[in-house]
Amino acid sequence: MTETTVGIGGAAESTDMVLNIGPQHPSTHGVLRLRIVLDGERIISAEPVVGYMHRGAEKLFEARDYRQIVMLANRHDWLSAFSNELGVVMGVERMLGMEVPERAVWMRTLLAELNRVLNHLMFLGSYPLELGGITPIFHAFREREELQAVMEEISGGRMHYMFNRVGGLKEDLPAGWLGRARAAVADVRSRMHVYDDLVHGNEIFRGRTRGVGVLSAEAVHAYGVSGPIARASGVDFDLRRDEPYLAYGELQDVLKVVTRTEGDCLARFECLLDQTHNALDLAVACLDRMEQLPPGPVNQRLPKVLKAPEGETYAWTENPLGINGYYLVSKGEKTPYRLKLRSASFNNIQALAVLLPGQLVADMVAILGSLFFVVGDIDK
């Protein structure tokens, strides 16, 4: 009689497993690939692999004139199109030493804050969806539709507004638009309690996000993380307050920089939610000021061929997802010699390398969604 001993899974117990999340995967909300190494259910290391939808926008900037590059800048973060345009036109205006009419300054500020609300509403609805809650996304799209209607009326576009121009804006407001915009903002404000109660007050949502994916302030500084994610870790920095541009210098009594110290998924969601409330308050303040302004121009007359003088400049703005910067180098031609884009999501997503190790695979989706990134903003 022969005895045989069979080992089941013995060799696998000491072997790490490499798992690819993406590039096409339900949890990555975009063409992002995560290469994670697992020890059982625990993540040992994580590497974000980017570039699957790279479009070479920075190189294309060099082959387009200063009017055309607005279109390229518009598209990398497709949820923040108006804010993307702002940085590039501000950079060119700075090179030209150009003053923008006061009416255009306040219109830009108003539209930037409406665009911020549109961006945040998408994440306020989609983040619970990734954790299994389907209801909030329907509310988010209803609120977004209210604001999309007024943005589409003024610009003609639903996603890519193309409303900024070097020297101001494309055209003045349609008759009665301020009243319709005020009604849309009031409607959205009246329903924001849905996210406070339905999502933030949900015990399952809080259980999935509290204490999960804690990002330290040191890691924020090390990786150049910015926006609501940085402020959720206690890094109190917002360009609208610390280096005011547009009309933000006159809105300091309305602007509230929302911070938390916990640095977990719940803190990041809370920062985004509170920032949405504040963006609506800023929009109301801009509407109040717009109604007091006398009629006037909204742009500057430009030469047929626009050339920026030789030199370099850096223009940065507080985009909905974080700091968006354009480093512009000109050789005096009608196209930029170099235009380097610093996008918020690219830096923010690198923090996954320190956020994910030590976490469970089940919590990976919660952490990934809490970074509120747009893949085009990474791959640009």
Secondary structure in CASP SS format (residue, H / E / C, confidence):
PFRMAT SS
TARGET T0000
AUTHOR 0000-0000-0000
METHOD secondary structure of the structure
MODEL  1
M C 1.00
T C 1.00
E C 1.00
T C 1.00
T C 1.00
V C 1.00
G C 1.00
I C 1.00
G C 1.00
G C 1.00
A H 1.00
A H 1.00
E H 1.00
S H 1.00
T C 1.00
D C 1.00
M E 1.00
V E 1.00
L E 1.00
N E 1.00
I E 1.00
G C 1.00
P C 1.00
Q C 1.00
H C 1.00
P C 1.00
S C 1.00
T C 1.00
H C 1.00
G C 1.00
V C 1.00
L C 1.00
R E 1.00
L E 1.00
R E 1.00
I E 1.00
V E 1.00
L E 1.00
D E 1.00
G C 1.00
E C 1.00
R E 1.00
I E 1.00
I E 1.00
S E 1.00
A E 1.00
E E 1.00
P E 1.00
V E 1.00
V C 1.00
G C 1.00
Y C 1.00
M C 1.00
H C 1.00
R C 1.00
G C 1.00
A H 1.00
E H 1.00
K H 1.00
L H 1.00
F H 1.00
E C 1.00
A C 1.00
R C 1.00
D C 1.00
Y C 1.00
R C 1.00
Q C 1.00
I H 1.00
V H 1.00
M H 1.00
L H 1.00
A H 1.00
N H 1.00
R C 1.00
H C 1.00
D C 1.00
W C 1.00
L C 1.00
S C 1.00
A H 1.00
F H 1.00
S H 1.00
N H 1.00
E H 1.00
L H 1.00
G H 1.00
V H 1.00
V H 1.00
M H 1.00
G H 1.00
V H 1.00
E H 1.00
R H 1.00
M H 1.00
L H 1.00
G C 1.00
M C 1.00
E C 1.00
V C 1.00
P C 1.00
E H 1.00
R H 1.00
A H 1.00
V H 1.00
W H 1.00
M H 1.00
R H 1.00
T H 1.00
L H 1.00
L H 1.00
A H 1.00
E H 1.00
L H 1.00
N H 1.00
R H 1.00
V H 1.00
L H 1.00
N H 1.00
H H 1.00
L H 1.00
M H 1.00
F H 1.00
L H 1.00
G H 1.00
S H 1.00
Y H 1.00
P H 1.00
L H 1.00
E H 1.00
L C 1.00
G C 1.00
G C 1.00
I C 1.00
T H 1.00
P H 1.00
I H 1.00
F H 1.00
H H 1.00
A H 1.00
F H 1.00
R H 1.00
E H 1.00
R H 1.00
E H 1.00
E H 1.00
L H 1.00
Q H 1.00
A H 1.00
V H 1.00
M H 1.00
E H 1.00
E H 1.00
I H 1.00
S H 1.00
G C 1.00
G C 1.00
R C 1.00
M C 1.00
H C 1.00
Y C 1.00
M C 1.00
F C 1.00
N E 1.00
R E 1.00
V C 1.00
G C 1.00
G E 1.00
L E 1.00
K C 1.00
E C 1.00
D C 1.00
L C 1.00
P C 1.00
A C 1.00
G C 1.00
W H 1.00
L H 1.00
G H 1.00
R H 1.00
A H 1.00
R H 1.00
A H 1.00
A H 1.00
V H 1.00
A H 1.00
D H 1.00
V H 1.00
R H 1.00
S H 1.00
R C 1.00
M C 1.00
H H 1.00
V H 1.00
Y H 1.00
D H 1.00
D H 1.00
L H 1.00
V H 1.00
H H 1.00
G C 1.00
N C 1.00
E H 1.00
I H 1.00
F H 1.00
R H 1.00
G H 1.00
R H 1.00
T H 1.00
R C 1.00
G C 1.00
V C 1.00
G C 1.00
V C 1.00
L C 1.00
S C 1.00
A H 1.00
E H 1.00
A H 1.00
V H 1.00
H H 1.00
A H 1.00
Y H 1.00
G C 1.00
V C 1.00
S C 1.00
G C 1.00
P H 1.00
I H 1.00
A H 1.00
R H 1.00
A C 1.00
S C 1.00
G C 1.00
V C 1.00
D C 1.00
F C 1.00
D C 1.00
L H 1.00
R H 1.00
R H 1.00
D H 1.00
E C 1.00
P C 1.00
Y C 1.00
L C 1.00
A C 1.00
Y H 1.00
G H 1.00
E H 1.00
L C 1.00
Q C 1.00
D C 1.00
V C 1.00
L C 1.00
K C 1.00
V C 1.00
V C 1.00
T C 1.00
R C 1.00
T C 1.00
E C 1.00
G C 1.00
D C 1.00
C H 1.00
L H 1.00
A H 1.00
R H 1.00
F H 1.00
E H 1.00
C H 1.00
L H 1.00
L H 1.00
D H 1.00
Q H 1.00
T H 1.00
H H 1.00
N H 1.00
A H 1.00
L H 1.00
D H 1.00
L H 1.00
A H 1.00
V H 1.00
A H 1.00
C H 1.00
L H 1.00
D H 1.00
R H 1.00
M H 1.00
E H 1.00
Q H 1.00
L C 1.00
P C 1.00
P C 1.00
G C 1.00
P C 1.00
V C 1.00
N C 1.00
Q C 1.00
R C 1.00
L C 1.00
P C 1.00
K C 1.00
V C 1.00
L C 1.00
K C 1.00
A C 1.00
P C 1.00
E C 1.00
G E 1.00
E E 1.00
T E 1.00
Y E 1.00
A E 1.00
W E 1.00
T E 1.00
E E 1.00
N E 1.00
P C 1.00
L C 1.00
G E 1.00
I E 1.00
N E 1.00
G E 1.00
Y E 1.00
Y E 1.00
L E 1.00
V E 1.00
S E 1.00
K C 1.00
G C 1.00
E C 1.00
K C 1.00
T C 1.00
P C 1.00
Y C 1.00
R E 1.00
L E 1.00
K E 1.00
L E 1.00
R E 1.00
S C 1.00
A H 1.00
S H 1.00
F H 1.00
N H 1.00
N H 1.00
I H 1.00
Q H 1.00
A C 1.00
L H 1.00
A H 1.00
V H 1.00
L H 1.00
L C 1.00
P C 1.00
G C 1.00
Q C 1.00
L E 1.00
V H 1.00
A H 1.00
D H 1.00
M H 1.00
V H 1.00
A H 1.00
I H 1.00
L H 1.00
G H 1.00
S C 1.00
L C 1.00
F C 1.00
F C 1.00
V C 1.00
V H 1.00
G H 1.00
D H 1.00
I H 1.00
D H 1.00
K C 1.00
END
